[in-house]
Amino acid sequence: MLRNLEGEHLDGWLRTVEESDIYDLRRFVLSIKRDYEAVKAGLTLSWSNGQTEGQVNRLKLLQRQSYGRASFQLRRRRVLKAA
């Protein structure tokens, strides 16, 4: 489903897992159902915001590394240099 963007199989997979005896997978299904529309879109649509999320993660990492020790100007230089 994930690699081939086959979101149409999601409902059947959810039903199968709900009927299984695997407790952890059933809990996983409950969390999927809380945000069902987003999961279905992620398994169906071809576009992704992975690049954006990666950049946000990189910026947060740089900020955490210099928290309390660097001025805004130094952090700004590190971000621009890394880009």
Backbone as ProteinMPNN parsed JSONL, in Angstrom:
{"seq_chain_A": "MLRNLEGEHLDGWLRTVEESDIYDLRRFVLSIKRDYEAVKAGLTLSWSNGQTEGQVNRLKLLQRQSYGRASFQLRRRRVLKAA", "coords_chain_A": {"N_chain_A": [[0.824, -1.204, 0.0], [1.909, 1.261, 0.812], [4.199, 1.8, -0.82], [3.214, 1.652, -3.422], [1.128, 3.418, -3.532], [-1.579, 2.577, -2.911], [-4.179, 3.272, -1.702], [-6.793, 2.47, -1.756], [-6.945, -0.04, -0.69], [-6.857, 0.252, 2.001], [-9.145, 0.25, 3.752], [-9.977, -2.45, 3.778], [-7.683, -3.636, 4.858], [-7.666, -2.462, 7.392], [-10.018, -3.57, 8.498], [-9.287, -6.3, 8.525], [-7.146, -6.283, 10.328], [-8.447, -5.404, 12.656], [-9.942, -7.642, 13.254], [-8.04, -9.425, 13.989], [-5.848, -11.088, 16.403], [-3.804, -9.609, 17.347], [-2.748, -7.404, 19.552], [-1.199, -4.983, 19.575], [-1.257, -4.15, 16.885], [-3.993, -3.716, 16.571], [-4.318, -1.515, 18.264], [-2.787, 0.295, 16.817], [-4.394, 0.588, 14.555], [-6.543, 1.944, 15.706], [-5.37, 4.446, 16.173], [-4.867, 5.203, 13.557], [-7.466, 5.478, 12.615], [-8.269, 7.759, 13.954], [-7.188, 9.813, 12.481], [-8.074, 9.402, 9.895], [-8.716, 10.467, 7.297], [-6.403, 11.924, 6.562], [-4.493, 9.875, 6.525], [-5.521, 8.225, 4.519], [-5.358, 9.997, 2.342], [-2.582, 10.288, 2.226], [-1.867, 7.749, 1.392], [-2.924, 7.681, -1.109], [-2.626, 10.004, -2.749], [-0.181, 11.468, -4.962], [1.631, 13.478, -4.326], [3.901, 14.957, -1.921], [4.926, 16.343, 1.237], [7.403, 15.937, 2.212], [9.971, 17.044, 1.791], [9.687, 19.621, 2.858], [9.12, 19.003, 5.549], [11.533, 17.797, 6.216], [13.324, 19.958, 6.076], [12.318, 21.593, 8.107], [12.79, 19.932, 10.296], [15.61, 19.887, 10.233], [16.199, 22.595, 10.778], [15.126, 22.842, 13.351], [16.81, 21.089, 14.717], [19.3, 22.411, 14.494], [18.684, 24.681, 15.987], [18.132, 23.579, 18.526], [20.672, 22.593, 19.163], [22.114, 24.89, 19.645], [20.833, 26.164, 21.689], [20.487, 28.555, 24.181], [23.164, 29.165, 24.102], [24.01, 30.521, 21.872], [23.797, 33.491, 19.921], [21.145, 35.122, 18.06], [22.168, 35.979, 15.605], [24.409, 34.286, 15.195], [23.129, 31.792, 15.039], [21.613, 32.273, 12.769], [23.61, 32.523, 10.807], [24.607, 29.899, 10.867], [22.407, 28.457, 9.925], [22.09, 29.528, 7.341], [24.564, 28.866, 6.237], [24.471, 26.095, 6.261], [22.561, 25.643, 4.383]], "CA_chain_A": [[0.0, 0.0, 0.0], [2.722, 2.465, 0.954], [5.092, 2.043, -1.957], [2.487, 1.752, -4.686], [0.001, 4.347, -3.346], [-2.81, 1.816, -3.071], [-5.033, 3.637, -0.583], [-8.098, 1.806, -1.832], [-6.864, -1.271, 0.101], [-6.756, 0.596, 3.414], [-10.319, -0.172, 4.525], [-9.904, -3.903, 3.952], [-6.588, -3.933, 5.786], [-8.115, -2.07, 8.731], [-10.968, -4.595, 8.963], [-8.537, -7.527, 8.801], [-6.375, -6.104, 11.563], [-9.385, -5.342, 13.775], [-10.396, -8.998, 13.544], [-6.907, -10.256, 14.398], [-5.571, -11.185, 17.832], [-2.577, -8.863, 17.64], [-3.165, -6.235, 20.32], [-0.49, -3.771, 19.158], [-1.773, -3.713, 15.585], [-5.337, -3.16, 16.78], [-4.137, -0.153, 18.792], [-2.313, 1.098, 15.69], [-5.572, 0.877, 13.739], [-7.309, 2.995, 16.387], [-4.721, 5.738, 15.927], [-5.089, 5.528, 12.142], [-8.853, 5.921, 12.455], [-8.415, 9.131, 14.463], [-6.798, 10.743, 11.419], [-8.315, 8.55, 8.728], [-8.666, 11.202, 6.018], [-5.01, 12.239, 6.243], [-3.812, 8.617, 6.179], [-6.034, 7.823, 3.202], [-4.763, 10.9, 1.347], [-1.166, 9.95, 2.116], [-1.736, 6.492, 0.658], [-3.573, 7.792, -2.404], [-2.113, 11.11, -3.554], [1.213, 11.289, -5.362], [2.519, 14.532, -3.839], [4.341, 14.792, -0.538], [5.604, 17.5, 1.796], [8.571, 15.396, 2.894], [11.077, 18.004, 1.719], [9.408, 20.676, 3.83], [9.288, 18.446, 6.888], [12.967, 17.591, 6.423], [13.946, 21.253, 6.342], [11.873, 22.021, 9.434], [13.524, 19.097, 11.243], [16.995, 20.363, 10.239], [16.235, 23.88, 11.471], [14.9, 22.606, 14.783], [18.017, 20.477, 15.241], [20.292, 23.474, 14.653], [18.26, 25.542, 17.081], [18.339, 22.855, 19.787], [22.106, 22.474, 19.432], [22.684, 26.16, 20.098], [19.912, 26.778, 22.641], [21.081, 29.147, 25.364], [24.591, 29.418, 23.947], [24.337, 31.29, 20.675], [22.905, 34.614, 19.61], [20.35, 34.948, 16.853], [23.034, 36.167, 14.438], [25.197, 33.079, 14.99], [22.213, 30.757, 14.549], [21.26, 32.638, 11.397], [24.748, 32.153, 9.963], [24.683, 28.431, 10.771], [21.317, 27.998, 9.054], [22.37, 29.911, 5.966], [25.724, 28.117, 5.782], [24.055, 24.713, 6.038], [21.71, 25.589, 3.178]], "C_chain_A": [[0.86, 1.257, 0.0], [3.523, 2.775, -0.294], [4.355, 2.274, -3.255], [1.283, 2.684, -4.628], [-1.341, 3.662, -3.619], [-3.733, 2.043, -1.874], [-6.383, 2.966, -0.593], [-8.116, 0.497, -1.042], [-6.878, -0.999, 1.607], [-7.933, 0.063, 4.232], [-10.316, -1.68, 4.78], [-8.825, -4.299, 4.938], [-6.991, -3.594, 7.217], [-9.075, -3.1, 9.312], [-10.248, -5.887, 9.343], [-7.775, -7.427, 10.114], [-7.289, -6.046, 12.776], [-9.866, -6.723, 14.187], [-9.268, -9.899, 14.048], [-6.742, -10.239, 15.916], [-4.354, -10.376, 18.252], [-2.95, -7.513, 18.252], [-2.501, -4.948, 19.809], [-0.974, -3.255, 17.809], [-3.175, -3.125, 15.712], [-5.256, -1.755, 17.351], [-3.658, 0.789, 17.698], [-3.479, 1.5, 14.791], [-6.415, 1.971, 14.384], [-6.686, 4.366, 16.146], [-4.865, 6.155, 14.463], [-6.497, 6.078, 11.947], [-9.084, 7.33, 12.985], [-8.087, 10.16, 13.395], [-6.942, 10.051, 10.062], [-8.143, 9.292, 7.404], [-7.236, 11.521, 5.604], [-4.242, 10.982, 5.836], [-4.237, 8.159, 4.793], [-5.439, 8.702, 2.102], [-3.286, 10.581, 1.151], [-0.922, 8.67, 1.344], [-2.293, 6.567, -0.755], [-2.924, 8.838, -3.306], [-0.616, 10.955, -3.828], [2.144, 12.364, -4.813], [2.803, 14.348, -2.359], [4.979, 16.09, -0.057], [6.828, 17.057, 2.601], [9.755, 16.337, 2.893], [10.89, 19.11, 2.746], [9.63, 20.179, 5.244], [10.756, 18.211, 7.203], [13.686, 18.881, 6.753], [13.566, 21.768, 7.728], [12.63, 21.236, 10.503], [14.975, 19.569, 11.36], [17.122, 21.681, 11.004], [16.042, 23.714, 12.975], [16.131, 21.98, 15.429], [19.098, 21.529, 15.472], [19.948, 24.385, 15.824], [18.472, 24.862, 18.431], [19.811, 22.764, 20.154], [22.682, 23.757, 20.016], [21.82, 26.85, 21.15], [20.656, 27.285, 23.875], [22.549, 29.497, 25.228], [24.931, 30.326, 22.779], [23.311, 32.399, 20.475], [22.127, 34.298, 18.335], [21.229, 35.048, 15.61], [23.862, 34.913, 14.149], [24.318, 31.943, 14.472], [21.83, 31.017, 13.103], [22.374, 32.248, 10.434], [24.85, 30.644, 9.794], [23.601, 27.896, 9.835], [21.625, 28.307, 7.604], [23.577, 29.148, 5.402], [25.337, 26.672, 5.453], [23.215, 24.578, 4.768], [22.558, 25.712, 1.976]], "O_chain_A": [[0.575, 2.208, -0.727], [3.517, 3.91, -0.769], [4.83, 3.024, -4.109], [0.499, 2.737, -5.575], [-2.128, 4.114, -4.451], [-4.028, 1.112, -1.125], [-7.053, 2.894, 0.437], [-9.191, -0.026, -0.75], [-6.907, -1.939, 2.401], [-7.728, -0.517, 5.298], [-10.624, -2.124, 5.887], [-9.025, -5.193, 5.759], [-6.694, -4.346, 8.145], [-8.963, -3.465, 10.482], [-10.561, -6.498, 10.365], [-7.759, -8.366, 10.91], [-6.943, -6.584, 13.828], [-10.167, -6.946, 15.36], [-9.524, -11.021, 14.487], [-7.406, -9.478, 16.619], [-3.923, -10.456, 19.402], [-3.407, -6.604, 17.558], [-3.177, -3.935, 19.633], [-1.087, -2.044, 17.615], [-3.506, -2.15, 15.039], [-6.041, -0.887, 16.967], [-4.069, 1.948, 17.649], [-3.536, 2.636, 14.319], [-6.947, 2.834, 13.685], [-7.405, 5.344, 15.937], [-4.973, 7.345, 14.17], [-6.696, 7.035, 11.199], [-9.991, 8.024, 12.524], [-8.644, 11.258, 13.398], [-6.055, 10.113, 9.21], [-7.489, 8.787, 6.492], [-6.89, 11.403, 4.429], [-3.433, 11.019, 4.908], [-3.403, 7.75, 3.986], [-5.06, 8.199, 1.045], [-2.794, 10.604, 0.023], [0.12, 8.519, 0.706], [-2.151, 5.616, -1.525], [-2.699, 8.587, -4.49], [0.117, 10.381, -3.023], [3.36, 12.171, -4.835], [2.058, 13.681, -1.641], [5.513, 16.854, -0.861], [7.233, 17.726, 3.552], [10.475, 16.426, 3.887], [11.84, 19.49, 3.43], [10.261, 20.86, 6.051], [11.182, 18.406, 8.342], [14.564, 18.901, 7.615], [14.406, 22.318, 8.44], [13.063, 21.808, 11.504], [15.512, 19.643, 12.465], [18.053, 21.857, 11.79], [16.714, 24.368, 13.773], [16.462, 22.304, 16.57], [19.741, 21.54, 16.522], [20.833, 24.808, 16.567], [18.941, 25.495, 19.376], [20.162, 22.849, 21.33], [23.634, 23.713, 20.796], [22.058, 28.015, 21.469], [21.369, 26.527, 24.532], [23.129, 30.071, 26.15], [26.043, 30.849, 22.711], [22.135, 32.262, 20.811], [22.42, 33.331, 17.632], [21.051, 34.282, 14.663], [24.005, 34.519, 12.992], [24.719, 31.212, 13.566], [21.735, 30.086, 12.304], [22.108, 31.702, 9.363], [25.147, 30.159, 8.702], [23.854, 26.987, 9.044], [21.446, 27.457, 6.732], [23.603, 28.824, 4.214], [25.823, 26.101, 4.477], [23.173, 23.511, 4.156], [22.047, 25.691, 0.856]]}, "name": "protein", "num_of_chains": 1, "seq": "MLRNLEGEHLDGWLRTVEESDIYDLRRFVLSIKRDYEAVKAGLTLSWSNGQTEGQVNRLKLLQRQSYGRASFQLRRRRVLKAA"}
